[in-house]
Amino acid sequence: MSPNMNATYKRVVTFLWTILWASMALHSPSLAQTSHGTDVAVVVNSDTPVADLSLSEVRKVMLGERQYWSSKLPVVLLIRAPAARERDVVLRVIYQMSEAQFKQYWVAKIFRAEAASPPRIVYSNDMQYELLTALPGAIAFVDSRNIRPGVKVLRVDGRLPGEKDYPLR
């Protein structure tokens, strides 16, 4: 491929990813937001072999730097759609990025073949729980008041939601 065609190809792929992300954001349904100050729990599929992660380990998982829980169990990233408070907390505390930076991060990561896909976007708590229980290795973030049976709540830096100094608020 000539250098000009390669540059054009990169621009086209970047443009298409941008269109995809924008269309997903614009077509998300109205979401009920949780009240400010409520802890956001890190939850995983109940068969995931982990119970406690440091905040830096959660960050590595969510950045796609850790792609397997064990030798055969891949990490499946789930994130709420834009406008959900849980997503805002995850972007601020875990990713330490704006919405635009988050989208660009995943476009670049996929373009460099460092990840097969971005985190799966979930549009409701029901959808999130359905995927959490159905997908081994799935990880997501939920309002701590809405934790349901069938998932495992992880300790972050040794603390559960509601405990003093819990980092995800």
DSSP file (Angstrom, degrees, kcal/mol; ACC not computed):
  #  RESIDUE AA STRUCTURE BP1 BP2  ACC     N-H-->O    O-->H-N    N-H-->O    O-->H-N    TCO  KAPPA ALPHA  PHI   PSI    X-CA   Y-CA   Z-CA
    1    1 A M              0   0    0      0, 0.0     0, 0.0     0, 0.0     0, 0.0   0.000 360.0 360.0 360.0 133.5    0.0    0.0    0.0
    2    2 A S     >  -     0   0    0      1,-0.1     4,-2.6     4,-0.0     5,-0.2  -0.313 360.0-110.8 -71.1 157.8    1.4    3.4   -0.9
    3    3 A P  H  > S+     0   0    0      0, 0.0     4,-2.3     0, 0.0     5,-0.2   0.875 118.8  51.6 -57.2 -38.4    2.0    6.0    1.8
    4    4 A N  H  > S+     0   0    0      2,-0.2     4,-2.2     1,-0.2     5,-0.1   0.905 111.6  46.1 -66.0 -40.8   -0.8    8.2    0.5
    5    5 A M  H  > S+     0   0    0      2,-0.2     4,-2.8     1,-0.2    -1,-0.2   0.886 111.4  52.9 -68.3 -37.9   -3.3    5.2    0.5
    6    6 A N  H  X S+     0   0    0     -4,-2.6     4,-2.3     2,-0.2    -2,-0.2   0.920 110.7  46.4 -63.0 -44.1   -2.2    4.2    4.0
    7    7 A A  H  X S+     0   0    0     -4,-2.3     4,-2.2     2,-0.2    -2,-0.2   0.903 113.5  49.1 -64.9 -41.3   -2.8    7.7    5.3
    8    8 A T  H  X S+     0   0    0     -4,-2.2     4,-2.5     2,-0.2    -2,-0.2   0.920 109.7  52.0 -63.5 -43.5   -6.2    7.9    3.6
    9    9 A Y  H  X S+     0   0    0     -4,-2.8     4,-2.6     1,-0.2    -2,-0.2   0.918 109.2  50.0 -58.2 -45.3   -7.1    4.5    5.0
   10   10 A K  H  X S+     0   0    0     -4,-2.3     4,-2.6     1,-0.2    -1,-0.2   0.913 111.2  48.7 -61.0 -43.8   -6.2    5.7    8.5
   11   11 A R  H  X S+     0   0    0     -4,-2.2     4,-2.6     2,-0.2    -1,-0.2   0.905 111.8  49.2 -63.9 -41.2   -8.3    8.8    8.1
   12   12 A V  H  X S+     0   0    0     -4,-2.5     4,-2.6     2,-0.2    -2,-0.2   0.930 112.6  47.1 -64.7 -45.4  -11.3    6.7    6.8
   13   13 A V  H  X S+     0   0    0     -4,-2.6     4,-2.4     2,-0.2     5,-0.2   0.927 113.7  47.9 -62.8 -45.0  -11.1    4.2    9.7
   14   14 A T  H  X S+     0   0    0     -4,-2.6     4,-2.3    -5,-0.2    -2,-0.2   0.917 112.4  49.7 -61.4 -43.3  -10.8    7.0   12.3
   15   15 A F  H  X S+     0   0    0     -4,-2.6     4,-2.4    -5,-0.2    -2,-0.2   0.919 110.7  49.4 -61.4 -44.8  -13.7    8.8   10.7
   16   16 A L  H  X S+     0   0    0     -4,-2.6     4,-2.4     1,-0.2    -2,-0.2   0.893 111.0  49.3 -64.3 -40.1  -15.9    5.7   10.7
   17   17 A W  H  X S+     0   0    0     -4,-2.4     4,-2.7     2,-0.2     5,-0.2   0.901 110.4  51.4 -65.0 -39.7  -15.1    5.0   14.4
   18   18 A T  H  X S+     0   0    0     -4,-2.3     4,-2.6     2,-0.2    -2,-0.2   0.923 110.4  48.3 -62.6 -43.8  -16.0    8.6   15.2
   19   19 A I  H  X S+     0   0    0     -4,-2.4     4,-2.7     2,-0.2     5,-0.2   0.919 111.4  51.0 -61.5 -44.2  -19.3    8.2   13.4
   20   20 A L  H  X S+     0   0    0     -4,-2.4     4,-2.1     2,-0.2    -2,-0.2   0.942 112.7  44.7 -59.6 -49.4  -20.0    4.9   15.2
   21   21 A W  H  X S+     0   0    0     -4,-2.7     4,-2.1     1,-0.2    -2,-0.2   0.915 114.3  49.5 -62.6 -43.6  -19.3    6.4   18.7
   22   22 A A  H  X S+     0   0    0     -4,-2.6     4,-2.5    -5,-0.2    -1,-0.2   0.909 110.2  50.1 -64.5 -41.3  -21.3    9.6   18.0
   23   23 A S  H  X S+     0   0    0     -4,-2.7     4,-1.6     1,-0.2    -1,-0.2   0.888 110.0  50.8 -66.3 -36.8  -24.3    7.6   16.7
   24   24 A M  H  < S+     0   0    0     -4,-2.1     4,-0.3    -5,-0.2    -1,-0.2   0.908 112.4  47.1 -65.2 -39.9  -24.3    5.4   19.8
   25   25 A A  H >< S+     0   0    0     -4,-2.1     3,-0.9     1,-0.2    -2,-0.2   0.900 113.2  47.8 -68.1 -40.2  -24.2    8.4   22.1
   26   26 A L  H 3< S+     0   0    0     -4,-2.5    -1,-0.2     1,-0.2    -2,-0.2   0.765 112.1  49.2 -73.8 -24.8  -27.0   10.2   20.2
   27   27 A H  T 3< S+     0   0    0     -4,-1.6    -1,-0.2    -5,-0.2    -2,-0.2   0.318  79.8 120.9 -98.9   8.8  -29.3    7.2   20.2
   28   28 A S    <   -     0   0    0     -3,-0.9     3,-0.1    -4,-0.3    -3,-0.0  -0.514  65.9-116.9 -73.0 140.1  -29.0    6.3   23.8
   29   29 A P        -     0   0    0      0, 0.0     2,-0.2     0, 0.0    -1,-0.1  -0.249  41.7 -78.9 -70.4 164.0  -32.3    6.4   25.6
   30   30 A S        -     0   0    0      1,-0.1     2,-0.4    53,-0.0    53,-0.1  -0.441  54.6-151.0 -61.9 131.7  -33.0    8.8   28.4
   31   31 A L        -     0   0    0     -2,-0.2     2,-0.5    -3,-0.1    93,-0.1  -0.886  12.9-125.6-114.7 137.9  -31.4    7.4   31.5
   32   32 A A        -     0   0    0     -2,-0.4     2,-0.3    52,-0.0    53,-0.2  -0.684  32.4-143.6 -76.8 125.0  -32.4    7.8   35.1
   33   33 A Q        -     0   0    0     -2,-0.5     2,-0.1    51,-0.1    51,-0.1  -0.649   8.2-123.6 -93.0 148.9  -29.4    9.2   37.0
   34   34 A T        -     0   0    0     -2,-0.3     3,-0.1     1,-0.1    -1,-0.1  -0.442  39.6 -88.1 -82.4 162.5  -28.5    8.2   40.5
   35   35 A S    >   -     0   0    0     -2,-0.1     3,-1.2     1,-0.1    -1,-0.1  -0.360  49.6 -98.4 -70.0 151.9  -28.1   10.8   43.2
   36   36 A H  T 3  S+     0   0    0      1,-0.2    -1,-0.1    -3,-0.1     3,-0.1  -0.384 104.9  33.7 -69.0 146.8  -24.7   12.4   43.6
   37   37 A G  T 3  S+     0   0    0    132,-0.6     2,-0.3     1,-0.3    -1,-0.2   0.294  81.9 129.6  93.1 -10.3  -22.5   11.0   46.4
   38   38 A T    <   -     0   0    0     -3,-1.2    -1,-0.3     1,-0.1    -4,-0.1  -0.597  63.9-110.8 -78.1 137.7  -23.7    7.4   46.1
   39   39 A D        -     0   0    0     -2,-0.3   105,-2.7    -3,-0.1     2,-0.6  -0.344  21.6-137.3 -66.3 148.3  -20.9    4.9   45.8
   40   40 A V  E     -A  143   0A   0    128,-2.8   103,-0.2   103,-0.2     2,-0.2  -0.948  20.7-143.3-108.4 118.9  -20.5    3.1   42.5
   41   41 A A  E     -A  142   0A   0    101,-3.1   101,-2.2    -2,-0.6     2,-0.7  -0.562   6.2-134.1 -85.1 143.3  -19.8   -0.6   43.0
   42   42 A V  E     -A  141   0A   0    112,-0.5   112,-3.1    -2,-0.2     2,-0.3  -0.877  35.0-177.7 -91.8 119.3  -17.4   -2.7   40.9
   43   43 A V  E     -AB 140 153A   0     97,-2.7    97,-2.7    -2,-0.7     2,-0.3  -0.912  10.2-174.9-124.2 148.9  -19.3   -5.9   40.0
   44   44 A V  E     -AB 139 152A   0    108,-2.4   108,-2.7    -2,-0.3    95,-0.2  -0.884  42.4 -76.1-133.6 164.4  -18.3   -8.9   38.1
   45   45 A N  E >   - B   0 151A   0     93,-1.9     3,-2.3    -2,-0.3   106,-0.2  -0.366  50.9-115.6 -55.8 140.9  -19.9  -12.1   36.9
   46   46 A S  T 3  S+     0   0    0    104,-0.8    -1,-0.1     1,-0.3   105,-0.1   0.704 113.4  56.2 -61.3 -20.6  -20.2  -14.4   39.9
   47   47 A D  T 3  S+     0   0    0      2,-0.1    -1,-0.3   105,-0.0    -2,-0.1   0.442  76.6 117.8 -89.7   0.2  -17.8  -17.0   38.4
   48   48 A T    <   -     0   0    0     -3,-2.3     2,-2.1    90,-0.1    -4,-0.1  -0.537  68.9-131.5 -71.2 127.3  -15.0  -14.4   38.0
   49   49 A P  S    S+     0   0    0      0, 0.0     2,-0.3     0, 0.0    -1,-0.1  -0.303  74.7  87.9 -82.0  57.8  -12.0  -15.5   40.1
   50   50 A V        +     0   0    0     -2,-2.1     3,-0.1     1,-0.1    -6,-0.1  -0.988  35.5 167.5-150.5 144.4  -11.3  -12.2   41.8
   51   51 A A  S    S+     0   0    0      1,-0.4   104,-2.6    -2,-0.3     2,-0.4   0.539  71.3  32.7-129.4 -20.2  -12.7  -10.6   45.0
   52   52 A D  E     +d  155   0B   0    102,-0.2    -1,-0.4   105,-0.0     2,-0.4  -0.988  58.2 174.0-146.9 128.9  -10.4   -7.6   45.7
   53   53 A L  E     -d  156   0B   0    102,-2.6   104,-2.4    -2,-0.4   105,-0.4  -0.978  30.1-121.1-131.9 147.5   -8.5   -5.3   43.3
   54   54 A S     >  -     0   0    0     -2,-0.4     4,-2.4   102,-0.2     5,-0.2  -0.447  35.3-108.4 -75.4 162.6   -6.6   -2.1   44.0
   55   55 A L  H  > S+     0   0    0      1,-0.2     4,-2.3     2,-0.2     5,-0.1   0.887 122.8  53.2 -59.8 -37.8   -7.8    1.0   42.2
   56   56 A S  H  > S+     0   0    0      2,-0.2     4,-2.2     1,-0.2    -1,-0.2   0.854 107.7  50.7 -67.5 -32.9   -4.7    0.8   39.9
   57   57 A E  H  > S+     0   0    0      2,-0.2     4,-2.3     1,-0.2    -2,-0.2   0.899 109.4  50.4 -69.1 -40.0   -5.6   -2.8   39.0
   58   58 A V  H  X S+     0   0    0     -4,-2.4     4,-2.7     1,-0.2    -2,-0.2   0.918 110.1  51.5 -60.7 -42.4   -9.2   -1.7   38.2
   59   59 A R  H  X S+     0   0    0     -4,-2.3     4,-2.1     2,-0.2     6,-0.2   0.925 108.9  49.7 -60.3 -46.0   -7.7    1.0   36.0
   60   60 A K  H  <>S+     0   0    0     -4,-2.2     5,-2.2     1,-0.2     6,-1.3   0.903 111.9  48.7 -61.2 -41.3   -5.5   -1.6   34.2
   61   61 A V  H ><5S+     0   0    0     -4,-2.3     3,-1.4     4,-0.2    -2,-0.2   0.955 113.9  45.1 -61.8 -49.7   -8.5   -3.8   33.6
   62   62 A M  H 3<5S+     0   0    0     -4,-2.7    -1,-0.2     1,-0.3    -2,-0.2   0.755 109.3  55.6 -70.8 -24.3  -10.7   -1.0   32.3
   63   63 A L  T 3<5S-     0   0    0     -4,-2.1    -1,-0.3    -5,-0.2    -2,-0.2   0.477 115.9-115.0 -82.9  -1.9   -7.9    0.4   30.1
   64   64 A G  T < 5S+     0   0    0     -3,-1.4    -3,-0.2    -4,-0.3    -2,-0.1   0.630  84.9 120.7  78.6  12.8   -7.6   -3.0   28.4
   65   65 A E  S   <S+     0   0    0     -5,-2.2     2,-0.6    -6,-0.2    -4,-0.2   0.779  75.3  46.4 -79.5 -27.2   -4.1   -3.5   29.8
   66   66 A R        +     0   0    0     -6,-1.3    -1,-0.2    -9,-0.1    -2,-0.2  -0.965  67.2 169.8-113.0 113.0   -5.2   -6.7   31.6
   67   67 A Q        +     0   0    0     -2,-0.6     8,-2.5    -3,-0.1     2,-0.4   0.484  58.0  51.3-106.0  -4.6   -7.3   -8.7   29.2
   68   68 A Y  B     -F   74   0C   0      6,-0.3    -1,-0.1     1,-0.1     3,-0.1  -0.997  52.3-160.8-135.7 139.0   -7.6  -12.0   31.1
   69   69 A W  S    S-     0   0    0      4,-3.1     2,-0.2    -2,-0.4    -1,-0.1   0.867  90.4  -5.8 -77.4 -40.5   -8.8  -12.8   34.7
   70   70 A S  S    S-     0   0    0      3,-0.9     3,-0.4     0, 0.0    -1,-0.2  -0.779  98.5 -74.6-139.8-176.7   -7.1  -16.2   34.4
   71   71 A S  S    S+     0   0    0     -2,-0.2     0, 0.0     1,-0.2     0, 0.0   0.763 130.4  21.8 -59.5 -24.5   -5.3  -18.0   31.7
   72   72 A K  S    S+     0   0    0      1,-0.1    -1,-0.2     2,-0.0    -4,-0.0   0.440 104.0  85.4-123.3  -0.1   -8.6  -18.9   29.9
   73   73 A L        -     0   0    0     -3,-0.4    -4,-3.1    64,-0.0    -3,-0.9  -0.865  64.6-151.5-110.4 104.6  -11.1  -16.4   31.2
   74   74 A P  B     -F   68   0C   0      0, 0.0     2,-0.4     0, 0.0    -6,-0.3  -0.380  20.3-112.9 -72.6 150.3  -11.1  -13.1   29.2
   75   75 A V        -     0   0    0     -8,-2.5     2,-0.6    -2,-0.1    63,-0.2  -0.663  26.0-158.6 -77.1 133.3  -12.2   -9.8   30.7
   76   76 A V  E     -c  138   0A   0     61,-2.1    63,-2.4    -2,-0.4     2,-0.4  -0.954  10.9-148.3-116.8 110.0  -15.4   -8.5   29.2
   77   77 A L  E     -c  139   0A   0     -2,-0.6    43,-2.9    61,-0.2     2,-0.4  -0.641  16.2-176.8 -84.5 128.6  -15.7   -4.7   29.8
   78   78 A L  E     +g  120   0D   0     61,-2.0     2,-0.4    -2,-0.4    43,-0.2  -0.978   3.6 176.4-121.3 137.6  -19.2   -3.2   30.2
   79   79 A I  E     -g  121   0D   0     41,-2.7    43,-2.4    -2,-0.4     8,-0.0  -0.999  31.0-110.6-141.4 142.1  -19.8    0.5   30.6
   80   80 A R  E     -g  122   0D   0     -2,-0.4    43,-0.2    41,-0.2     3,-0.1  -0.267  43.6 -96.3 -65.9 156.4  -23.0    2.5   30.9
   81   81 A A    >   -     0   0    0     41,-1.8     3,-1.7     1,-0.2     6,-0.3  -0.247  56.1 -73.5 -67.6 159.2  -24.0    4.8   28.0
   82   82 A P  T 3  S+     0   0    0      0, 0.0    -1,-0.2     0, 0.0     3,-0.1  -0.235 119.9  38.3 -53.5 146.1  -23.2    8.5   28.1
   83   83 A A  T 3  S+     0   0    0      1,-0.4     2,-0.3    -3,-0.1    -2,-0.1   0.126  84.8 119.4  93.5 -14.4  -25.3   10.5   30.6
   84   84 A A    <>  -     0   0    0     -3,-1.7     4,-1.8     1,-0.1     3,-0.4  -0.653  65.4-136.9 -79.7 136.4  -25.3    7.7   33.2
   85   85 A R  H  > S+     0   0    0     -2,-0.3     4,-2.4     1,-0.2     5,-0.2   0.863 103.3  59.8 -60.6 -37.2  -23.8    8.8   36.5
   86   86 A E  H  > S+     0   0    0      1,-0.2     4,-2.4     2,-0.2    -1,-0.2   0.901 104.8  49.8 -58.7 -39.6  -21.9    5.5   36.8
   87   87 A R  H  > S+     0   0    0     -3,-0.4     4,-3.0    -6,-0.3     5,-0.2   0.917 108.1  53.0 -65.1 -42.7  -20.1    6.3   33.6
   88   88 A D  H  X S+     0   0    0     -4,-1.8     4,-2.3     1,-0.2    -2,-0.2   0.915 110.9  46.9 -58.3 -43.6  -19.2    9.8   34.8
   89   89 A V  H  X>S+     0   0    0     -4,-2.4     4,-3.2     2,-0.2     5,-0.6   0.923 112.9  48.9 -64.6 -44.3  -17.6    8.3   37.9
   90   90 A V  I  X>S+     0   0    0     -4,-2.4     5,-2.4     1,-0.2     4,-1.2   0.917 112.9  47.2 -63.0 -43.8  -15.8    5.7   35.9
   91   91 A L  I  <>S+     0   0    0     -4,-3.0     6,-2.2     3,-0.2     5,-1.1   0.913 119.0  40.8 -63.8 -41.4  -14.4    8.3   33.4
   92   92 A R  I  <5S+     0   0    0     -4,-2.3    -2,-0.2    -5,-0.2    -3,-0.2   0.940 129.1  24.6 -73.1 -48.1  -13.4   10.6   36.2
   93   93 A V  I  <5S+     0   0    0     -4,-3.2    -3,-0.2    -5,-0.2    -2,-0.1   0.910 132.8  28.1 -89.4 -45.6  -11.9    8.2   38.8
   94   94 A I  I  <<S+     0   0    0     -4,-1.2    -3,-0.2    -5,-0.6    -4,-0.1   0.971 133.4  25.6 -83.7 -61.1  -10.9    5.1   36.7
   95   95 A Y  I   <S-     0   0    0     -5,-2.4    -4,-0.2     2,-0.1    -3,-0.2   0.805  83.6-149.1 -75.5 -29.1  -10.0    6.4   33.3
   96   96 A Q      < +     0   0    0     -5,-1.1     2,-0.3    -6,-0.5    -4,-0.2   0.927  58.9 115.9  54.6  47.3   -9.2   10.0   34.4
   97   97 A M        -     0   0    0     -6,-2.2    -1,-0.2     4,-0.0    -2,-0.1  -0.935  67.9-114.8-139.4 158.6  -10.4   11.1   31.0
   98   98 A S     >  -     0   0    0     -2,-0.3     4,-2.5    -3,-0.1     5,-0.2  -0.384  44.3 -98.8 -80.5 172.0  -13.2   13.2   29.5
   99   99 A E  H  > S+     0   0    0      1,-0.2     4,-2.3     2,-0.2     5,-0.2   0.922 126.2  48.6 -58.4 -45.0  -15.8   11.6   27.3
  100  100 A A  H  > S+     0   0    0      1,-0.2     4,-2.4     2,-0.2    -1,-0.2   0.908 111.6  48.7 -64.3 -42.2  -14.0   12.7   24.1
  101  101 A Q  H  > S+     0   0    0      2,-0.2     4,-2.7     1,-0.2    -1,-0.2   0.899 109.7  53.2 -63.8 -40.3  -10.6   11.4   25.4
  102  102 A F  H  X S+     0   0    0     -4,-2.5     4,-2.0     2,-0.2    -2,-0.2   0.938 111.0  45.8 -59.4 -48.6  -12.2    8.1   26.4
  103  103 A K  H  X S+     0   0    0     -4,-2.3     4,-2.2     1,-0.2    -2,-0.2   0.919 114.4  47.5 -62.8 -44.2  -13.6    7.6   22.8
  104  104 A Q  H  X S+     0   0    0     -4,-2.4     4,-2.6     1,-0.2     5,-0.2   0.880 107.6  57.5 -65.3 -37.4  -10.3    8.6   21.2
  105  105 A Y  H  X S+     0   0    0     -4,-2.7     4,-2.4     1,-0.2    -1,-0.2   0.935 111.0  42.0 -56.8 -48.3   -8.4    6.3   23.5
  106  106 A W  H  X S+     0   0    0     -4,-2.0     4,-2.3     2,-0.2     5,-0.2   0.858 111.8  53.9 -73.4 -34.4  -10.4    3.3   22.4
  107  107 A V  H  X S+     0   0    0     -4,-2.2     4,-2.4    -5,-0.2    -1,-0.2   0.946 113.6  43.7 -60.2 -46.8  -10.4    4.3   18.7
  108  108 A A  H  X S+     0   0    0     -4,-2.6     4,-2.2     2,-0.2    -2,-0.2   0.905 112.1  52.5 -65.5 -42.1   -6.6    4.5   18.9
  109  109 A K  H  <>S+     0   0    0     -4,-2.4     5,-2.8    -5,-0.2     6,-0.8   0.899 113.6  43.3 -62.5 -41.5   -6.3    1.2   20.8
  110  110 A I  H ><5S+     0   0    0     -4,-2.3     3,-1.6     3,-0.2    -1,-0.2   0.905 111.5  53.8 -70.6 -41.6   -8.4   -0.7   18.3
  111  111 A F  H 3<5S+     0   0    0     -4,-2.4    -2,-0.2     1,-0.3    -1,-0.2   0.866 108.7  49.5 -61.3 -36.0   -6.6    0.9   15.4
  112  112 A R  T 3<5S-     0   0    0     -4,-2.2    -1,-0.3    -5,-0.2    -2,-0.2   0.404 115.8-119.1 -81.8   3.2   -3.2   -0.2   16.8
  113  113 A A  T < 5S+     0   0    0     -3,-1.6    -3,-0.2     2,-0.2    -2,-0.1   0.808  78.9 126.7  61.6  32.7   -4.7   -3.7   17.2
  114  114 A E  S   <S+     0   0    0     -5,-2.8     2,-0.3     1,-0.2    -4,-0.2   0.546  76.8  23.3 -91.7 -10.4   -4.2   -3.6   21.0
  115  115 A A        -     0   0    0     -6,-0.8    -1,-0.2    -5,-0.1    -2,-0.2  -0.986  65.6-141.4-151.4 148.1   -7.8   -4.5   21.6
  116  116 A A  S    S-     0   0    0     -2,-0.3    -1,-0.1     1,-0.3    -6,-0.0   0.816  85.5  -7.8 -79.6 -31.1  -10.5   -6.2   19.5
  117  117 A S  S    S-     0   0    0      3,-0.0    -1,-0.3    -8,-0.0     3,-0.1  -0.985  72.8-102.5-158.9 160.1  -13.3   -3.9   20.6
  118  118 A P        -     0   0    0      0, 0.0   -41,-0.1     0, 0.0     3,-0.1  -0.247  64.4 -64.8 -75.7 174.3  -14.1   -1.1   23.0
  119  119 A P        -     0   0    0      0, 0.0     2,-0.3     0, 0.0   -41,-0.2  -0.302  61.6-103.7 -56.1 145.3  -16.1   -1.7   26.2
  120  120 A R  E     -g   78   0D   0    -43,-2.9   -41,-2.7    -3,-0.1     2,-0.4  -0.584  34.3-131.4 -73.7 130.8  -19.6   -2.9   25.5
  121  121 A I  E     -g   79   0D   0     -2,-0.3     2,-0.4   -43,-0.2   -41,-0.2  -0.713  19.9-162.5 -87.6 129.6  -22.1    0.0   26.1
  122  122 A V  E     -g   80   0D   0    -43,-2.4   -41,-1.8    -2,-0.4     3,-0.1  -0.928   9.5-161.3-114.5 139.5  -25.1   -0.9   28.1
  123  123 A Y        +     0   0    0     -2,-0.4     2,-0.3   -43,-0.2    -1,-0.1   0.493  68.9  19.4-100.7  -5.9  -28.2    1.4   28.1
  124  124 A S  S  > S-     0   0    0      1,-0.1     4,-2.2   -93,-0.1     5,-0.1  -0.983  74.3-109.8-156.0 163.1  -29.9    0.3   31.3
  125  125 A N  H  > S+     0   0    0     -2,-0.3     4,-2.7     2,-0.2     5,-0.2   0.899 118.9  54.2 -61.9 -40.2  -29.4   -1.5   34.6
  126  126 A D  H  > S+     0   0    0      1,-0.2     4,-2.3     2,-0.2    -1,-0.2   0.932 109.6  46.1 -60.5 -46.3  -31.5   -4.4   33.3
  127  127 A M  H  > S+     0   0    0      1,-0.2     4,-2.3     2,-0.2    -1,-0.2   0.907 112.3  52.1 -62.0 -41.7  -29.3   -4.8   30.3
  128  128 A Q  H  X S+     0   0    0     -4,-2.2     4,-2.8     1,-0.2    -2,-0.2   0.932 111.5  45.1 -61.8 -47.1  -26.2   -4.5   32.4
  129  129 A Y  H  X S+     0   0    0     -4,-2.7     4,-2.3     2,-0.2     5,-0.2   0.868 110.2  55.1 -67.0 -35.6  -27.3   -7.2   34.8
  130  130 A E  H  X S+     0   0    0     -4,-2.3     4,-1.4    -5,-0.2    -1,-0.2   0.935 113.6  41.1 -61.2 -45.3  -28.4   -9.5   32.0
  131  131 A L  H  X S+     0   0    0     -4,-2.3     4,-2.5     2,-0.2    -2,-0.2   0.896 112.0  55.7 -70.1 -40.3  -24.9   -9.2   30.4
  132  132 A L  H  < S+     0   0    0     -4,-2.8     6,-0.3     1,-0.2    -2,-0.2   0.910 113.5  40.3 -58.4 -43.2  -23.1   -9.5   33.8
  133  133 A T  H  < S+     0   0    0     -4,-2.3    -1,-0.2     1,-0.2    -2,-0.2   0.770 119.9  45.2 -78.5 -24.7  -24.9  -12.8   34.6
  134  134 A A  H  < S+     0   0    0     -4,-1.4    -2,-0.2    -5,-0.2    -1,-0.2   0.749 103.4  65.8 -89.9 -25.7  -24.6  -14.2   31.0
  135  135 A L  S >< S-     0   0    0     -4,-2.5     3,-1.9    -5,-0.1   -90,-0.2  -0.850  76.0-139.6-107.9 107.1  -21.0  -13.3   30.2
  136  136 A P  T 3  S+     0   0    0      0, 0.0    -3,-0.1     0, 0.0    -2,-0.0  -0.382  92.2  23.9 -57.8 136.6  -18.2  -15.1   32.2
  137  137 A G  T 3  S+     0   0    0      1,-0.3   -61,-2.1    -5,-0.1     2,-0.1   0.428  87.9 149.4  87.5  -0.7  -15.5  -12.5   33.0
  138  138 A A  E <   - c   0  76A   0     -3,-1.9   -93,-1.9    -6,-0.3     2,-0.4  -0.395  24.6-170.7 -70.3 142.9  -17.8   -9.5   32.7
  139  139 A I  E     +Ac  44  77A   0    -63,-2.4   -61,-2.0   -95,-0.2     2,-0.3  -0.994  13.5 156.0-132.9 140.1  -17.0   -6.4   34.8
  140  140 A A  E     -A   43   0A   0    -97,-2.7   -97,-2.7    -2,-0.4     2,-0.4  -0.904  35.9-116.7-152.1 177.1  -19.2   -3.4   35.2
  141  141 A F  E     +A   42   0A   0     -2,-0.3     2,-0.3   -99,-0.2   -99,-0.2  -0.992  32.4 176.3-127.5 127.7  -20.0   -0.5   37.6
  142  142 A V  E     -A   41   0A   0   -101,-2.2  -101,-3.1    -2,-0.4     2,-0.2  -0.939  41.8 -92.2-132.2 153.1  -23.4    0.0   39.3
  143  143 A D  E >   -A   40   0A   0     -2,-0.3     3,-2.4  -103,-0.2  -103,-0.2  -0.450  40.3-129.0 -57.1 129.1  -25.0    2.3   41.8
  144  144 A S  G >  S+     0   0    0   -105,-2.7     3,-0.7     1,-0.3    -1,-0.2   0.707 106.9  60.9 -62.3 -18.9  -24.4    0.6   45.1
  145  145 A R  G 3  S+     0   0    0   -106,-0.3    -1,-0.3     1,-0.2    -2,-0.1   0.620 102.7  53.3 -79.6 -11.7  -28.1    0.9   46.0
  146  146 A N  G <  S+     0   0    0     -3,-2.4     2,-0.3     2,-0.1    -1,-0.2   0.055  71.4 140.1-112.7  24.4  -29.0   -1.2   42.9
  147  147 A I    <   -     0   0    0     -3,-0.7    -3,-0.0    -5,-0.1     6,-0.0  -0.524  33.8-162.9 -72.0 132.5  -26.8   -4.3   43.5
  148  148 A R    >   -     0   0    0     -2,-0.3     3,-0.8     1,-0.1    -2,-0.1  -0.758  24.9 -91.9-114.0 159.4  -28.8   -7.4   42.6
  149  149 A P  T 3  S+     0   0    0      0, 0.0     3,-0.1     0, 0.0    -1,-0.1  -0.290 102.5  51.9 -62.4 155.1  -28.2  -11.1   43.4
  150  150 A G  T 3  S+     0   0    0      1,-0.3  -104,-0.8  -104,-0.0     2,-0.3   0.362  93.4  83.9  98.8  -4.8  -26.2  -13.1   40.9
  151  151 A V  E <  S-B   45   0A   0     -3,-0.8     2,-0.5  -106,-0.2    -1,-0.3  -0.874  72.5-124.4-125.0 162.0  -23.2  -10.8   40.7
  152  152 A K  E     -B   44   0A   0   -108,-2.7  -108,-2.4    -2,-0.3     2,-0.5  -0.919  16.6-143.3-108.1 128.0  -20.1  -10.4   42.9
  153  153 A V  E     -B   43   0A   0     -2,-0.5     2,-0.3  -110,-0.2  -110,-0.2  -0.790  21.1-142.1 -88.7 126.2  -19.2   -7.0   44.4
  154  154 A L        -     0   0    0   -112,-3.1  -112,-0.5    -2,-0.5     2,-0.3  -0.628   8.7-124.3 -89.3 145.6  -15.4   -6.5   44.4
  155  155 A R  E     -d   52   0B   0   -104,-2.6  -102,-2.6    -2,-0.3     2,-0.5  -0.689  22.2-151.8 -77.8 140.1  -13.5   -4.7   47.1
  156  156 A V  E >  S-dE  53 159B   0      3,-2.8     3,-1.6    -2,-0.3  -102,-0.2  -0.979  80.2 -11.9-117.7 121.0  -11.5   -1.8   45.8
  157  157 A D  T 3  S-     0   0    0   -104,-2.4    -1,-0.2    -2,-0.5  -103,-0.2   0.856 131.9 -56.6  54.1  36.3   -8.4   -1.1   47.8
  158  158 A G  T 3  S+     0   0    0   -105,-0.4     2,-0.4     1,-0.2    -1,-0.3   0.519 117.0 109.4  79.6   5.5   -9.8   -3.5   50.4
  159  159 A R  B <   -E  156   0B   0     -3,-1.6    -3,-2.8     6,-0.1    -1,-0.2  -0.904  55.1-146.7-121.4 144.7  -13.1   -1.5   50.8
  160  160 A L    >   -     0   0    0     -2,-0.4     3,-2.1    -5,-0.2     6,-0.1  -0.651  45.7 -76.9 -96.6 159.8  -16.6   -2.2   49.8
  161  161 A P  T 3  S+     0   0    0      0, 0.0    -1,-0.1     0, 0.0     3,-0.1  -0.293 120.9  30.7 -54.1 139.8  -19.1    0.5   48.7
  162  162 A G  T 3  S+     0   0    0      1,-0.4     2,-0.2    -3,-0.1     3,-0.1   0.163  94.2 115.3  94.4 -17.6  -20.4    2.3   51.8
  163  163 A E  S X  S-     0   0    0     -3,-2.1     3,-1.6     1,-0.1    -1,-0.4  -0.527  80.0 -84.7 -84.9 154.7  -17.2    1.9   53.7
  164  164 A K  T 3  S+     0   0    0      1,-0.3    -1,-0.1    -2,-0.2    -4,-0.1  -0.269 112.3  12.5 -57.1 138.4  -15.0    4.9   54.7
  165  165 A D  T 3  S+     0   0    0      1,-0.2    -1,-0.3    -3,-0.1    -6,-0.1   0.645  78.7 164.0  66.5  19.3  -12.6    6.0   52.0
  166  166 A Y    <   -     0   0    0     -3,-1.6    -1,-0.2     1,-0.1    -9,-0.1  -0.536  33.0-143.2 -63.3 129.8  -14.2    3.9   49.3
  167  167 A P  S    S+     0   0    0      0, 0.0     2,-1.1     0, 0.0    -1,-0.1   0.674  75.9  76.9 -78.7 -17.2  -12.7    5.4   46.1
  168  168 A L              0   0    0      1,-0.2  -128,-2.8  -128,-0.1   -78,-0.1  -0.703 360.0 360.0-103.3  88.9  -15.6    5.3   43.7
  169  169 A R              0   0    0     -2,-1.1  -132,-0.6  -130,-0.2    -1,-0.2   0.290 360.0 360.0-131.2 360.0  -18.1    8.1   44.5
